Amino acid sequence: MYLVTPAYLTPYLEYIAQNKRLFRTALKKAGSLELDKTYSRMMRHVFVPILERFQVAESDRNYMMAFYIHGFMAIITEWLQNDCADPVSHVSAMMERCVMRGRGKQEEAK
């Protein structure tokens, strides 16, 4: 995605690392915290305007955001389970690589 850059990811990842205990607890209690509703609100108020700005087709938006949110959460969950042992720069680069590989394959198919 267009926001998957170190400049964008680093502050968020640093915040997660600094508050890793809180985030681990939140992941364990995701259902009771109703995180799915939070994601829906974020989708509507944050991501949809970004996707509109970059002219992503409306029919693709839900799929794209589901992929990014769940993929990034999987990486962050793994990182938290390892006590954020890897540096933020490594996790950010991993997220970037995952996204760039997907984008490259898509561009090759066109």
C-alpha distances in whole Angstrom, upper triangle without the diagonal:
4,6,6,9,12,13,11,12,15,17,16,17,20,21,20,23,25,25,25,28,27,24,26,28,25,24,27,28,25,27,30,27,25,22,21,22,20,17,18,19,16,14,17,17,14,11,13,14,10,9,13,12,10,12,10,14,15,16,13,11,13,13,9,9,12,10,8,11,14,12,12,15,16,16,17,20,21,21,23,25,26,27,24,26,23,22,19,18,18,16,13,13,14,10,9,11,10,7,8,11,10,8,12,14,12,13,17,18,18
4,6,8,11,12,10,11,15,16,16,17,20,21,21,23,25,26,26,29,28,25,27,30,27,26,30,30,27,29,31,29,27,24,23,24,21,18,20,20,16,15,17,17,13,11,13,13,9,9,12,11,8,12,11,15,16,18,15,13,16,16,12,12,15,14,11,14,17,15,14,17,19,18,19,22,23,23,25,27,28,28,25,27,24,22,19,18,19,17,14,14,15,12,10,13,13,10,10,14,13,11,14,16,15,15,18,20,19
4,6,9,9,6,8,11,13,12,14,16,17,18,20,22,22,23,26,25,22,24,27,24,23,27,28,25,27,29,26,25,21,21,22,19,17,18,18,15,14,16,16,12,10,13,13,9,11,14,12,11,14,14,17,18,20,17,15,17,17,13,12,15,14,11,12,16,14,12,15,18,16,16,20,21,20,22,25,25,25,22,24,21,20,16,15,17,15,11,13,14,11,10,13,13,10,12,15,15,13,16,19,18,18,21,23,23
4,7,8,7,7,10,12,11,12,15,16,16,18,20,21,21,25,24,21,23,25,23,22,26,27,24,27,29,26,25,22,22,23,20,18,20,20,16,16,19,18,15,13,16,16,13,13,17,16,14,17,16,19,20,21,18,16,18,17,13,13,15,13,10,12,14,12,10,14,15,13,14,18,18,17,19,22,22,23,19,21,18,17,14,12,13,11,8,9,10,7,6,9,10,8,9,12,12,12,14,17,17,17,20,22,22
4,5,5,6,8,11,11,12,14,16,17,18,20,21,21,25,25,22,24,27,25,24,28,29,27,30,31,29,28,24,25,26,23,21,23,23,19,19,22,21,17,16,19,18,15,16,19,17,16,19,19,22,23,25,22,20,21,21,17,16,19,17,13,15,18,15,13,16,18,15,16,19,20,18,20,23,23,23,19,21,18,15,12,11,12,11,8,8,11,9,7,10,12,10,10,14,15,14,16,19,19,19,22,24,24
4,5,5,5,9,10,10,11,14,15,15,17,19,19,23,23,21,23,26,24,24,27,29,27,30,32,29,29,25,26,27,24,22,25,24,21,21,24,23,19,18,22,21,18,19,22,21,19,23,22,26,27,28,25,23,24,24,20,19,21,19,16,17,19,17,14,17,18,15,15,19,19,17,19,22,21,21,17,18,15,12,9,7,10,10,6,7,10,9,8,11,13,13,13,16,18,17,19,22,22,22,25,27,28
4,6,6,8,10,11,12,14,15,16,18,20,20,24,24,21,24,27,25,25,29,30,27,31,32,29,29,25,26,27,24,22,25,24,20,21,23,21,18,17,21,20,17,19,22,19,19,22,22,26,27,29,26,23,25,25,21,20,22,21,17,18,21,19,16,19,21,18,17,21,22,19,21,24,24,23,19,20,18,15,12,10,13,13,9,11,14,13,11,15,17,15,16,19,20,19,21,24,24,24,27,29,29
4,6,7,8,9,11,12,14,15,17,18,19,22,22,19,22,24,22,22,26,27,24,27,29,26,25,22,23,23,20,18,21,20,16,17,20,18,14,14,17,17,14,16,19,17,17,20,20,23,24,26,23,20,21,22,18,17,19,18,14,15,18,17,13,16,18,16,15,19,20,18,19,23,23,22,18,21,18,16,12,12,14,13,9,12,14,12,11,15,16,14,15,19,19,18,21,23,23,23,26,28,28
4,6,5,6,9,10,11,12,14,15,16,19,19,16,19,21,20,19,23,24,22,25,27,24,24,20,21,22,19,17,20,20,16,17,20,19,15,15,19,19,16,18,21,20,19,22,21,24,25,26,23,21,21,21,18,16,18,17,13,13,16,14,11,13,15,13,12,15,16,14,16,19,19,18,15,17,15,13,9,9,11,9,6,9,11,9,9,13,14,13,15,18,18,18,20,23,23,24,26,28,29
4,5,5,6,8,10,10,12,14,15,18,18,16,19,21,20,20,24,25,23,27,28,25,26,22,24,25,21,20,23,23,19,21,23,22,18,18,22,22,19,21,24,23,22,26,25,28,29,30,27,24,25,25,22,20,21,20,16,16,18,17,13,15,17,14,13,16,17,14,15,19,18,17,13,15,13,10,7,7,10,9,7,10,12,11,12,15,16,16,17,20,21,21,23,26,26,27,29,31,32
4,6,5,6,9,10,11,12,14,17,17,15,18,20,19,20,23,24,22,26,27,23,24,21,23,23,20,19,22,21,18,20,22,20,17,18,22,21,19,21,24,23,23,26,26,29,29,31,28,25,25,26,23,20,22,21,18,17,19,19,15,16,18,16,14,17,18,16,16,20,19,18,14,17,15,13,9,11,14,12,10,14,16,14,15,18,19,19,20,23,24,24,26,29,29,29,32,34,34
4,5,5,6,9,10,11,12,15,14,12,15,17,16,16,20,20,19,22,23,20,21,17,19,20,16,16,19,18,15,17,20,18,15,16,20,20,18,20,23,22,22,25,24,27,27,28,25,22,22,23,20,18,19,19,15,14,16,16,12,12,15,13,11,14,16,13,13,17,18,16,13,16,15,13,9,12,14,11,10,14,15,13,14,18,18,17,20,22,22,23,25,27,27,29,31,33,33
4,5,5,6,9,10,10,14,13,11,13,16,15,15,19,20,19,22,24,21,22,18,20,22,18,17,21,21,18,19,22,21,18,18,22,23,20,22,25,25,24,27,26,29,29,30,27,24,24,24,21,19,19,19,15,14,16,15,11,11,13,11,8,12,13,10,11,14,14,13,10,12,11,9,6,9,10,8,8,11,12,11,13,16,16,17,19,21,22,22,25,27,27,28,31,32,33
4,5,5,6,9,10,13,13,12,15,17,17,17,20,22,21,25,25,22,24,21,23,24,21,20,24,23,20,22,25,23,21,21,25,25,23,25,28,27,27,30,29,32,32,33,30,27,27,27,25,22,23,22,19,18,19,18,15,15,17,14,12,14,15,12,12,16,15,13,10,12,12,9,6,9,12,10,10,14,15,14,16,19,20,20,22,24,25,26,28,30,31,32,34,36,37
4,5,5,6,8,11,11,10,13,15,14,15,18,19,19,22,22,19,21,18,21,22,18,18,22,21,18,21,23,22,19,20,24,24,22,25,28,27,27,30,29,32,31,33,30,27,26,27,25,22,22,22,19,17,19,19,15,15,17,15,12,14,16,13,12,16,16,14,11,14,14,13,10,13,15,13,13,17,17,16,18,21,21,22,24,26,27,27,30,32,32,33,36,37,38
4,5,5,5,9,8,7,9,12,11,12,15,16,16,19,20,17,19,16,19,20,17,17,20,20,18,20,23,22,19,20,24,25,23,25,28,28,28,30,29,31,31,32,29,26,25,25,23,20,21,20,17,15,16,16,13,12,14,12,9,11,13,10,9,12,13,11,9,12,13,12,10,13,14,12,12,16,16,15,17,20,20,20,23,25,25,26,29,30,31,32,35,36,37
4,5,5,9,10,9,10,13,14,14,16,18,18,22,23,20,22,19,22,24,21,20,24,24,21,24,27,25,23,23,27,28,26,28,31,31,30,33,32,34,34,35,32,29,28,28,26,23,23,23,20,18,19,18,15,14,15,13,10,11,12,9,8,11,11,8,6,9,10,9,8,12,13,11,12,16,16,16,18,20,21,22,24,26,26,28,30,32,32,34,36,37,39
4,6,8,9,10,12,14,14,16,18,19,19,23,23,21,23,20,23,25,21,22,25,25,22,25,28,26,24,25,29,29,27,30,33,32,32,35,34,36,36,37,34,31,31,31,29,26,26,26,23,21,22,21,18,17,19,17,13,15,16,13,11,14,14,11,9,12,13,12,11,14,16,14,15,19,19,19,21,24,24,25,27,29,30,31,33,35,36,37,39,41,42
4,6,5,6,9,10,11,13,15,16,16,20,19,17,19,17,21,22,19,20,23,23,21,23,26,25,23,24,28,29,27,29,32,32,32,35,33,36,35,36,33,30,29,29,28,25,25,25,22,19,20,20,17,15,17,16,13,13,15,13,10,13,14,11,10,13,15,15,13,17,18,16,17,21,21,20,22,25,25,25,28,30,30,31,34,35,36,38,40,41,42
4,5,5,6,9,10,10,12,14,15,19,19,17,19,17,20,22,19,19,23,23,21,24,27,26,24,25,28,29,28,29,33,33,32,35,33,36,35,35,33,30,28,28,27,24,23,23,21,18,18,19,16,14,15,14,10,10,12,10,7,9,10,7,7,11,13,13,12,16,17,14,16,19,19,18,21,23,23,24,27,28,29,30,33,34,34,36,38,39,41
4,5,5,6,9,10,11,12,14,17,17,16,19,17,20,22,20,21,24,24,23,25,28,28,26,27,30,32,31,32,35,35,35,38,36,38,37,37,35,32,30,30,29,26,25,25,23,21,20,21,18,16,17,16,13,12,14,12,9,10,12,9,10,13,16,17,16,20,20,18,20,23,22,22,25,27,26,27,30,31,32,33,36,37,37,40,41,42,44
4,6,5,6,9,10,11,12,15,15,12,16,14,18,19,17,18,21,21,20,23,25,24,23,24,28,29,28,30,33,33,34,36,34,36,35,35,33,30,28,29,28,24,23,24,22,19,19,20,18,15,17,17,13,12,15,14,10,12,15,12,13,16,18,19,17,21,21,19,20,24,23,22,25,27,26,27,30,32,31,33,36,37,37,39,41,42,43
4,5,5,6,9,10,10,14,14,12,14,12,15,17,15,15,19,19,18,20,23,22,21,22,25,27,26,27,30,31,31,33,31,33,31,32,29,27,25,25,24,21,20,20,18,15,15,16,14,11,13,13,10,9,12,11,8,10,13,11,11,15,16,17,15,19,19,16,17,21,20,18,22,24,22,23,27,28,28,29,32,33,33,35,38,38,40
4,5,5,6,9,10,13,14,13,15,13,16,19,17,17,21,22,20,22,25,25,24,24,28,30,28,29,33,33,33,35,33,35,33,33,31,28,26,26,25,22,21,21,20,17,16,17,15,12,13,13,10,8,10,10,6,8,11,9,11,14,16,17,17,20,19,17,19,22,20,19,23,24,23,24,28,28,28,30,33,33,34,36,38,39,40
4,5,5,6,8,11,11,10,13,12,16,18,16,17,21,21,21,23,26,26,25,25,28,30,30,31,34,35,35,37,34,36,34,34,32,29,27,27,27,24,22,23,22,18,18,19,17,14,15,16,13,11,14,14,10,11,14,13,14,17,20,21,20,24,23,20,22,25,24,23,26,28,26,27,31,32,31,33,36,36,36,39,41,41,43
4,5,5,6,9,9,7,10,9,12,14,12,14,17,17,17,19,22,22,21,22,25,27,26,27,30,31,32,33,31,32,31,31,29,26,24,24,24,21,19,20,19,16,15,17,15,12,14,15,12,11,14,14,11,13,16,15,15,19,20,21,20,23,23,20,21,24,23,21,24,26,25,25,29,30,29,31,34,34,34,37,39,39,40
4,5,5,9,10,9,11,9,12,14,13,13,17,18,17,19,22,22,21,22,24,27,26,27,30,31,31,32,30,31,30,29,27,25,22,22,22,19,17,18,17,14,12,14,13,9,11,13,10,8,11,12,10,10,14,14,14,18,19,20,19,22,21,18,20,23,21,19,23,24,22,23,27,27,26,28,31,31,32,34,36,36,38
4,6,8,9,10,12,11,14,16,16,16,19,21,20,22,25,26,25,25,28,30,30,30,33,34,34,36,33,34,32,32,30,28,25,25,25,22,20,21,20,17,15,17,16,13,13,15,13,10,13,14,11,11,15,15,16,19,21,23,22,25,24,21,23,26,24,22,26,27,25,26,30,30,29,32,34,34,34,37,39,39,41
4,6,5,6,9,9,12,14,14,15,18,19,19,21,23,24,24,24,27,29,29,30,32,34,34,35,33,34,32,31,30,27,24,25,25,22,20,22,21,17,16,19,18,14,16,18,15,13,16,17,14,15,18,18,19,22,24,25,24,27,27,23,25,28,26,24,28,29,27,28,31,32,31,33,36,36,36,39,41,40,42
4,6,5,6,6,8,10,10,11,14,15,16,17,20,21,21,21,23,26,26,26,29,30,31,32,29,30,28,28,26,23,20,21,22,18,16,18,18,14,13,16,15,12,13,16,14,12,15,17,15,15,19,19,19,23,24,25,23,26,26,22,23,26,24,22,25,27,25,25,29,29,28,30,33,33,32,35,38,37,39
4,5,5,7,8,10,11,12,14,16,17,18,20,22,22,22,24,27,27,27,30,32,32,33,30,30,28,28,26,24,21,21,23,20,17,19,20,16,15,18,18,15,16,19,17,15,19,20,18,18,22,22,23,26,27,29,27,30,29,25,27,29,27,25,28,30,27,27,31,32,30,32,35,34,34,37,39,38,40
4,5,8,10,11,12,14,16,17,18,20,21,22,23,24,26,28,29,29,32,34,34,35,33,33,30,30,29,27,23,25,26,22,20,23,23,19,18,21,21,17,19,22,20,17,21,22,19,20,24,23,24,28,29,30,28,31,31,27,29,32,30,27,31,33,30,30,34,35,33,35,38,38,37,40,42,42,43
4,6,9,9,9,12,13,14,15,17,19,19,20,21,23,25,26,27,29,31,31,33,30,31,29,29,28,25,22,23,24,20,19,21,21,17,17,20,19,16,18,20,18,16,20,21,18,19,23,22,22,26,27,28,26,29,29,25,26,29,28,25,28,31,28,28,32,33,31,33,36,36,36,38,41,40,41
4,5,6,7,9,10,11,13,15,16,17,18,19,20,23,24,24,26,28,29,30,28,28,25,26,25,22,19,20,21,18,16,19,19,15,15,19,18,15,18,20,18,17,21,22,20,21,24,24,24,28,29,29,27,30,30,26,26,29,28,25,28,30,27,27,31,32,30,31,35,34,33,36,39,38,39
4,5,5,6,9,10,10,12,14,15,15,16,18,21,21,21,24,26,26,27,25,26,23,24,22,19,17,18,18,15,13,16,15,12,12,15,15,12,15,17,15,14,18,19,17,19,22,22,21,25,25,26,23,26,26,22,23,26,24,21,24,26,24,23,27,28,26,28,31,31,30,33,36,35,36
4,5,5,6,9,10,10,12,14,15,15,16,19,20,20,22,24,25,25,23,23,20,20,19,17,14,15,16,13,11,14,14,11,11,15,15,12,15,18,16,16,19,21,19,21,24,24,24,27,27,28,25,28,27,23,23,26,24,21,24,26,23,22,26,27,25,26,30,30,28,31,34,33,34
4,5,5,6,9,10,11,12,14,14,15,18,19,19,21,24,25,25,23,23,20,21,20,17,14,17,18,14,13,17,16,13,14,18,17,15,18,21,19,19,23,24,22,24,27,27,26,30,30,30,27,30,30,26,26,28,27,24,26,28,26,25,28,30,27,28,32,32,30,33,36,35,35
4,5,5,6,9,10,11,11,12,14,16,17,18,20,22,23,24,22,23,21,21,20,17,15,17,17,13,13,16,15,12,13,17,16,14,17,19,17,17,21,21,20,22,25,24,24,27,27,27,24,27,27,23,23,26,25,22,24,26,24,23,27,28,26,27,31,31,30,32,35,34,35
4,5,5,6,9,10,10,10,12,15,15,15,18,20,20,21,19,20,18,18,17,14,11,13,13,10,9,12,11,8,10,13,13,11,15,17,15,16,19,20,19,22,24,24,23,26,26,26,23,25,25,21,21,23,22,19,21,23,21,20,23,25,22,23,27,27,26,28,31,31,31
4,5,5,6,9,10,10,10,13,15,15,16,19,20,20,18,18,16,16,16,12,10,13,13,10,10,14,13,11,13,16,16,15,18,20,19,19,23,24,23,25,28,28,27,30,30,29,26,28,28,25,24,26,25,22,23,26,23,22,25,26,24,24,28,28,26,29,32,31,31
4,5,5,6,8,9,10,12,14,15,16,18,20,20,19,19,17,18,18,14,13,16,16,12,13,16,15,13,15,18,17,17,20,22,20,21,25,25,24,27,29,29,27,31,30,30,27,28,29,26,24,27,26,23,24,27,25,23,26,28,26,26,30,30,28,30,34,33,33
4,5,5,5,7,9,10,11,12,14,16,17,18,17,18,16,18,17,13,12,15,14,10,12,14,13,10,14,16,15,14,18,19,18,19,22,22,22,25,27,26,25,28,27,27,23,25,26,22,21,24,23,19,21,24,22,20,23,25,23,23,27,28,26,28,31,31,31
4,6,6,5,6,9,10,10,12,14,15,16,14,15,13,14,13,9,9,11,11,8,9,12,11,10,13,15,14,15,18,19,19,20,23,24,24,26,28,28,26,30,28,28,25,26,26,23,21,24,23,19,20,23,21,18,22,23,21,21,25,25,23,25,28,28,28
4,6,6,5,8,10,10,11,14,15,16,14,15,12,14,14,11,10,14,13,11,13,16,15,13,16,19,18,18,22,23,22,24,27,27,27,29,32,32,30,33,32,31,28,29,30,26,25,27,26,23,24,26,24,22,25,27,24,23,27,28,25,27,31,30,29
4,6,7,7,9,11,12,13,15,16,16,17,15,17,17,13,13,17,16,13,15,18,16,15,18,20,19,19,23,24,22,24,27,27,27,30,32,31,29,33,31,30,27,28,29,26,24,27,27,23,23,27,25,22,25,28,25,24,28,29,27,28,32,32,31
4,6,6,7,9,11,11,13,15,14,16,15,17,16,12,13,16,14,11,14,16,14,13,16,18,16,17,21,21,20,22,25,25,25,28,29,29,27,30,28,27,23,24,26,23,20,23,23,20,20,23,22,19,22,24,22,22,25,27,24,26,29,29,29
4,6,5,6,8,10,11,12,11,13,12,14,13,9,10,12,10,8,11,13,11,11,14,15,14,16,19,20,19,21,24,24,24,27,29,29,26,29,28,27,23,24,25,22,19,21,21,17,18,21,19,16,19,21,19,18,22,23,21,22,26,26,25
4,5,5,6,8,10,10,9,11,9,12,11,7,9,12,11,9,12,14,13,13,17,18,18,19,22,23,22,24,27,27,28,30,32,32,30,33,31,30,27,27,28,25,23,25,24,21,21,23,22,18,21,23,20,19,23,24,21,22,26,25,24
4,5,5,6,9,10,10,12,11,14,14,11,13,16,14,12,16,17,16,16,20,21,20,21,24,25,24,27,29,29,30,32,34,34,31,34,32,31,27,28,29,26,23,25,26,22,21,24,23,20,22,24,22,20,24,25,23,23,27,27,26
4,5,5,6,9,9,12,12,15,13,10,13,15,12,11,15,16,14,14,18,19,17,19,22,22,22,25,27,27,28,31,32,32,29,32,30,28,24,24,26,23,20,22,22,19,18,21,20,17,18,21,19,17,21,22,20,20,24,24,23
4,5,5,6,5,8,8,11,10,7,10,12,9,9,13,14,12,14,17,18,17,19,22,22,23,25,27,27,28,31,32,33,30,33,30,29,26,26,26,24,21,22,22,19,18,20,19,15,17,20,17,15,19,20,17,18,22,21,20
4,5,5,6,8,8,12,11,9,12,14,13,13,16,17,16,17,21,21,21,23,26,26,26,29,31,31,32,35,36,36,34,36,34,33,29,29,30,27,25,26,26,22,21,24,23,19,20,23,20,18,21,23,19,20,24,23,21
4,5,8,11,11,15,14,12,15,17,15,15,18,19,17,19,22,22,22,24,27,27,27,30,31,31,32,35,36,36,33,36,34,32,28,28,29,27,24,25,26,22,21,23,23,19,20,23,21,18,21,23,20,20,24,24,22
4,6,9,11,14,12,11,15,16,13,14,17,17,16,18,21,21,20,23,25,25,26,28,30,30,31,34,35,35,32,35,32,31,27,26,27,25,22,23,23,20,18,20,20,16,17,19,17,14,17,19,16,16,20,20,18
4,6,8,11,10,10,14,15,13,14,18,18,17,19,22,22,22,25,27,27,28,30,32,32,34,36,37,38,35,37,35,34,30,29,30,28,25,25,26,22,21,23,22,18,19,21,18,16,18,19,16,16,20,19,17
4,6,8,7,7,10,11,9,11,14,14,14,16,19,19,20,22,24,24,25,28,29,30,31,34,35,36,33,35,33,32,29,28,28,26,23,24,24,20,19,21,19,16,17,18,16,13,17,17,14,15,18,17,16
4,5,5,7,10,11,10,12,15,15,16,18,20,20,22,24,25,26,28,29,31,32,34,35,37,38,36,38,36,35,32,31,31,29,27,27,26,23,22,23,22,18,19,21,17,16,19,18,15,16,19,18,16
4,5,5,8,10,10,11,14,15,16,17,19,20,22,23,25,26,27,29,31,32,33,35,37,38,36,38,36,36,32,32,32,30,27,28,28,24,24,25,23,20,22,23,19,18,21,21,18,19,22,21,19
4,6,7,8,10,11,13,14,16,17,19,20,21,23,24,26,27,29,30,32,33,35,37,38,36,38,36,36,33,33,33,30,28,29,28,24,24,25,22,20,22,22,18,18,21,20,17,19,21,19,18
4,6,6,6,9,10,11,12,14,16,16,18,20,21,23,24,26,27,29,30,32,33,35,32,35,33,33,30,30,29,26,25,25,24,20,20,21,19,16,18,18,15,14,17,17,14,16,19,17,16
4,5,5,6,8,10,11,12,14,15,16,18,20,21,22,24,26,27,28,30,32,32,30,33,31,31,28,28,28,25,23,24,23,19,19,21,18,15,18,19,16,15,19,18,16,18,21,20,19
4,5,5,6,9,10,10,12,14,15,16,18,20,21,22,24,25,26,28,30,31,29,32,31,31,28,28,28,25,23,24,23,19,20,22,19,16,19,20,17,17,21,20,17,20,23,21,22
4,6,5,6,9,10,11,12,14,15,16,18,20,21,22,24,25,27,29,30,28,31,29,30,27,27,26,23,22,23,21,18,19,19,16,14,17,17,14,15,18,17,15,18,20,19,19
4,6,5,6,9,10,10,12,14,15,17,18,20,21,23,24,26,27,29,26,29,27,27,24,24,23,20,19,20,18,15,15,16,14,11,14,15,11,12,15,15,13,15,18,17,18
4,5,5,6,8,10,10,12,14,15,16,18,20,21,22,24,26,26,24,27,25,25,22,23,23,19,18,19,18,14,15,17,14,12,15,17,14,14,18,18,16,19,22,21,21
4,6,5,6,8,10,10,12,14,15,16,18,20,21,22,24,25,24,27,25,26,23,24,23,20,19,20,18,15,17,18,15,13,17,17,14,16,19,19,17,20,23,22,23
4,6,5,6,8,10,10,12,14,15,16,18,20,21,23,24,22,25,23,24,21,22,21,17,17,18,15,12,14,15,11,10,14,14,11,13,16,15,14,18,20,19,21
4,6,5,6,8,10,11,12,14,15,16,18,20,21,22,20,23,21,21,18,19,18,15,13,15,13,10,11,13,10,8,12,13,11,12,16,16,15,18,20,20,21
4,6,5,6,9,10,10,12,14,15,16,18,20,21,19,22,21,21,18,19,19,15,14,16,15,11,14,16,13,12,16,17,15,16,20,20,19,22,24,24,25
4,6,5,6,9,10,10,12,14,15,16,18,20,18,21,20,21,19,20,19,15,15,17,15,12,15,16,13,13,16,17,15,17,20,20,19,22,24,24,26
4,5,5,6,9,10,11,13,14,15,17,19,17,19,18,19,17,17,16,12,13,14,11,9,12,12,9,10,13,13,12,14,17,17,17,20,22,22,24
4,5,5,6,8,10,11,12,14,15,17,14,17,15,16,13,15,14,10,10,12,10,7,10,12,9,10,13,15,14,16,18,19,19,22,24,24,26
4,5,5,6,8,10,10,12,14,15,14,17,16,17,15,17,15,12,13,15,13,10,14,15,13,14,17,18,17,19,22,22,22,25,27,27,29
4,5,5,6,9,10,11,13,14,13,16,15,17,15,17,15,12,13,15,12,10,14,15,12,14,17,17,16,19,21,21,22,25,26,27,29
4,5,5,6,9,10,11,13,11,13,12,13,12,13,11,8,10,11,8,8,11,12,10,12,15,16,16,18,20,21,22,24,26,27,29
4,5,5,6,9,10,10,9,12,11,12,10,13,12,8,10,13,11,10,13,15,13,15,18,19,19,21,23,24,25,27,29,30,31
4,5,5,6,9,10,9,12,13,15,14,16,15,11,14,16,13,13,16,17,16,17,21,21,21,23,26,26,27,29,31,31,33
4,5,5,6,9,9,10,10,13,13,15,13,10,13,15,12,12,16,16,15,17,20,20,20,23,25,25,26,29,30,31,33
4,5,5,6,5,7,7,10,10,12,10,8,11,13,11,12,15,16,15,17,20,21,21,24,25,26,28,30,31,32,34
4,5,5,5,8,10,12,12,15,14,11,14,16,15,15,18,19,18,20,23,24,24,26,29,29,30,33,34,35,37
4,5,7,9,11,14,14,17,15,13,16,18,16,17,20,21,20,22,25,25,25,28,30,30,32,34,35,36,38
4,5,6,8,11,13,15,13,12,16,17,15,16,20,20,20,22,25,25,26,28,30,30,32,34,35,36,39
4,5,8,11,12,15,14,13,16,18,17,18,21,22,21,24,26,27,28,30,32,33,34,36,37,39,41
4,6,7,8,11,11,9,12,14,14,15,18,19,19,21,23,24,25,27,29,30,31,33,35,36,38
4,6,9,11,10,10,13,15,14,16,19,19,20,22,24,25,26,28,29,31,33,34,35,37,39
4,7,8,6,7,10,11,11,13,15,16,17,19,21,21,23,25,26,28,29,31,32,34,36
4,5,5,7,9,10,11,13,14,16,17,19,20,22,23,25,26,28,29,30,32,34,36
4,5,5,6,8,10,11,12,14,15,17,18,20,22,23,24,26,27,28,30,32,34
4,6,5,6,9,10,10,12,14,15,16,18,20,21,22,24,26,26,28,30,32
4,5,5,6,9,10,10,12,14,15,16,19,20,21,23,24,25,27,29,31
4,5,5,6,9,10,11,13,14,16,17,19,20,22,23,24,26,28,30
4,5,5,6,9,10,11,12,14,16,17,18,20,21,22,24,26,28
4,5,5,6,9,10,10,12,14,15,16,18,20,21,22,24,26
4,5,5,6,9,10,11,13,14,15,17,19,20,21,23,25
4,5,5,6,9,10,11,12,14,16,17,19,20,22,24
4,5,5,6,9,10,10,12,14,15,16,18,20,21
4,5,5,6,9,10,10,12,14,15,16,19,20
4,6,5,7,9,10,11,13,15,16,17,19
4,6,5,6,9,10,11,12,14,16,17
4,5,5,6,9,10,10,12,14,16
4,5,5,6,9,10,11,13,15
4,5,5,6,9,10,11,13
4,6,5,6,9,10,11
4,5,5,6,9,10
4,5,5,6,9
4,5,5,7
4,5,5
4,6
4
